[in-house]
């Protein structure tokens, strides 16, 4: 097709050539730090912070059912964070 503005189709359809960048094996991503001895307790505290601040974030002004539920859930998540922190610090001190 001479003079056409349309691109010529690929010889094998729209497939990427086998020796192109798509054929290289993807790099292996490192596992999360929690599996290597990092801390996951910080995420409990972040979650508790968002639960405590939830009514302010969502604009609930009255001290209603939503506020009570978020306070209770925030306290539970914070206690769970302390439990996980104690377990992680125990592993860290006995492992080294």
Secondary structure, DSSP 8 states (H G I E B T S, - for coil): -TT-SS----TTTT---TTSGGGS--------GGGGT---HHHHHHHHHHHHHHHHHHT--S--HHHHHHHHHHHHHHHHHHHHHHHHHHHHHHH-
